[in-house]
Amino acid sequence: MSISVPIQSAPHPQRHSALPQTGHRNFLDGVRGLAALWVVLSHLWIIPCGLGARNNWLGPLTNWTLYSHFAVDIFIVVSGFCLILPAARDGTLLGGAWVFYGRRARRILPPFYAALVLSVLVFVIIEALHDKPLEISLPALLANILLLQDILPKLNLFNGPFWSIAVEWQIYFLFPALVWFLGKYGKRSVLIFALVVSGALTAFLQWRHPEIAQACPWYLLLFAIGLCAGKVSAQCPDRNETVLCAALIVLSLAGVAAVIHAHPITGHGGGDFGAYLPLIDPLAGIGTAAGLLWVTRSPRRVPLLSWRPLVSLGTWAYSLYLVHLPCLLLLNALVTTFRPEWRQPLPHVYALIAGLPLVFGAARLFFLAFEKPFLSRKKPASGRTQ
């Protein structure tokens, strides 16, 4: 028996829906595309040059790539924003919690497991190129299969970005509860619930298990922020709300910039910056959610987000996110093995840039083979949810 979770009707019934009954908001795919590009460019630079800022002329050109953690913040907020749109419009979580879990599993798991197989295969090839004995950690493999690599970071050996997939997968199990809170008590209660739960988990991990802080429990708050923004966007925001969104964008960016200025990623790495992620990420989440609402009122404000190539990239950003790193690592291993004279940082970077078409081509083929077949045949009006 399916269970429908009611959501209260909009407090301003005179507002018409900002969401078309058919099609989806292209700019959301544009946002995903930009976030995915940020992650790819970040790893393209980090693989040959390391996670350290440059103080020479390269600094202004490349240091921004080191902060691609913010791209994950964007993905989490956009996920919450999109997932609530059908429920916000129809007033129910269609089919109830178990149907939602099934849809999410169908959407997320098949491409993830295919990418895990690819990552292990690339791991084996790289070990062979480096003449190392083949050793595949069974505990690491099991942790990835169970999507526990965020809370067991030492076992996240095959594909670094997989930690964020595990975090988001775990958040999905709370989505029906968040929808219930939203319908029963409103947006403020959702945010308070997420703040209390994520704050308590963050404090506990910082106190007892700082080594697994990569689990990022504060991402529950970012997801809730995106969810509430999606609820608001189901009604056309008025001018005052638009002005408020613009103010929140400016304030959140100023807050993020202030923290980064005080605790940047340096030539020695990002340890100090990472210690402040529980503060920086919610600020970035607020700015992202406010930005989505600001663009919702008029997508023409940021035409780049609706640029067709970027929107197209956003439709398979999940596949690109899953497989770009093993592809780059394989390309890197081939370069360093057969062209050792290219091991200097800049020639090394140029070689990887030259190989980017192969990386994007592989990601596109992966999408067609392992992601597209599992997309819902009927696209929800809210657009893709990942």
Sequence and secondary structure as in RCSB ss.txt:
>XXXX:A:sequence
MSISVPIQSAPHPQRHSALPQTGHRNFLDGVRGLAALWVVLSHLWIIPCGLGARNNWLGPLTNWTLYSHFAVDIF
IVVSGFCLILPAARDGTLLGGAWVFYGRRARRILPPFYAALVLSVLVFVIIEALHDKPLEISLPALLANILLLQD
ILPKLNLFNGPFWSIAVEWQIYFLFPALVWFLGKYGKRSVLIFALVVSGALTAFLQWRHPEIAQACPWYLLLFAI
GLCAGKVSAQCPDRNETVLCAALIVLSLAGVAAVIHAHPITGHGGGDFGAYLPLIDPLAGIGTAAGLLWVTRSPR
RVPLLSWRPLVSLGTWAYSLYLVHLPCLLLLNALVTTFRPEWRQPLPHVYALIAGLPLVFGAARLFFLAFEKPFL
SRKKPASGRTQ
>XXXX:A:secstr
          S TTS BSS SSS  HHHHHHHHHHHHHHHHHHHHHHHH S    STTHHHHGGGGGTHHHHHHH
HHHHHHHHHHHHHHHSS TTHHHHHHHHHHHHHHHHHHHHHHHHHHHHHHHHHHTT      HHHHHHHHTT TT
TSGGG  S TTHHHHHHHHHHHTTHHHHHHHHHHH HHHHHHHHHHHHHHHHHHHHHH GGGGGG TTHHHHHHH
HHHHHHHHTB   HHHHHHHHHHHHHHHHHHHHHHHHS  BTTBSHHHHHTHHHHHHHHHHHHHHHHHHHHH GG
GSGGGG HHHHHHHHTHHHHHHHHHHHHHHHHHHHHHH GGGGSHHHHHHHHHHTHHHHHHHHHHHIIIIIGGGS
 SS  TT    
